[in-house]
């Protein structure tokens, strides 16, 4: 939506990091919308960051920009009226993780054989790509594992039940 609510001087847009299987780049965001404090500049419009993997490295910077614009227009037809006023391409070899079929079996689970030692991070087994969302999900999975172990036969629930039985005059909420 290129109209948006411009009462604050900003163009419309989606305030989120986006993922698409329908573009060559796996994730992208309008940084002027998602991080306005750092990237929004009055009168300068959107600032799109699109992350390509190493398959784009043999193309010229101009071609990578053209490819990104074409794919953004395909994903968001309303952006066709917008023009790219400047661009910058950064190429970092092997800086991106790319999912390949059958690789999940090599990603470690959050629980380890070491007692009370857990792994969290985007590289661990979870339902998202190697990303901030994957790292967050992994951390939540670790928390779930810790709670499950704490709630086991000798866990917190059992300890609380025993404590309440030994202290019948104390309310359950500790008051």
N, C-alpha and C positions, 0 to 999 in steps of 0.2 A: 504494500500500500504506500504509494508515494505521497498521498495527501496527508493522512495521519492527523493527529491533533497537534497543530503547530502553535498553540497558544503560548507555549514556553519557548518558542523560537527553534524548536527541534523538529526534524522530520519524523514521520512515522517509521516504525520498524518493529522487529521482533527482539525483545530483550532476553536473549538466550543464546547459548552456543548451540548450533544446529549440526546435525549429522544427516547425511544423505547417501543412499546407495545409488542415486540417480545422477551423481556427478563424479568426476574424476578425483576431486578432493574429498576427503572423508569428513572434514568438519570445517565450519566457517561461522563467522559472526560479524555483525555490524558493530564494531568497537565504539563508534560514536553513540550507540544506543546502550550497549551492555556495560560500558565503562566510561560514561560521559565526563567524569572528573578528569580523566587522563587523556581522552581522545576526542571529545567533542569540541569543535571550534566553530563559532558563529559564522554562518555563511559558507562553510566548507563542506557541508553535507555529510554523507556517510563515509566511513572508513571500514572497508571490508577486508578481513583477513581470511584467506583461504589456504589450507595446508595440503599441498600435493606431496606425493612420495617420490622416491628416487626415479621412478619411470619418467618423470618430467625433466630430468637433468640434461638430457641431450638436446632439448629444445632451447631456442633463444629466449631471453627474458621477455621480449616483445610477444613472442608466440605464447608463452605461459600466461601472460596478462590477457591476451585475446581469448585464449581457451577458458580462462576463469570467467571473463565477462560473458562469453557465449553460454556457458553452463549456468551462471547466475540468472541470466535472462530466461533460460529454459525453465529453471526452478521457480522463478518469480517473474512472470510475464509483465507485471506492472513496472518492473525495473527497466524495461526497454526504453523508456523516455529519459532515463538518467544517462549521464555521460561520465566517463572516467577522465578526471582532470590530471591525475598523476598516479604513478605506481612505483612500487619498489619490490624487487624479488630478492629473497635470501635463499641460498641453497646450502643446506646442511646435510652432508652425506651421512646416512645411517642414523639420522636423528629421529626417525619415526618408526613406530611398530606397525607392521602390517600383518593382519590375521591371515593365516593359511589353513586350509582344511586339515583336520587331524592333529593340530598342534596343541589343543587344550589338554591333552593327556600329559604334556610336559610342564604344565603350569602347576606349581605346588598348591596344595590346599592350605587353608588358614590354620588348621590344627596340625601340630607336628608331633612326632614321637616323644619329644622332650616335654616332660610335665610342665604345665603352665607357661609354655612358650608357643606363641602364635605368630603367624605372618600376616601382615596387611600390606596391601599395595596393589597397584594396577596390574602388576605382573602375575599376581596369584590367580587361582581359578575363581572366576565369577562370570556373570552374564554379559559384561560390557567389554568393549575394546580396551586396549591399554590406554587409559584416559583418566582424567580427574574423576569422572563419574564411576569408572571402574575401581579407582582407589577408594572412593567414598563407600561404594557398595562392599568392597572387601573389608573395610573397617567395621561396617555394620555386621558383616558376617562373623568377624572376630568377636564382636560384642555379643552376638547371639550364641556363639559357641561358649563363651565364658559364662553367660547366664545359664545355659543348658547344663553346664558342668556344676555350676553353683546350686542349681535346683535339683541335682541328682539325689540319691539316697542319703548322702552325707552333706548335702548342700545347704544353702541358706534357708530354704523353706523348712527343711527338717530341723535345723538348729532353732529357728524361730518358734516352731511348734513345741519343741522341747522346752524352750525358755518360757513360753506362755503357760505351759502346763506347770512349770515350777514357780511361776509368779502370777497366780490367778487374779490378784487384785489390781494388776496393772493393765490399762487399756491397750488394745492392739496397736494403736498409733503411737504408743510410747508416752502418752499424756497421763 
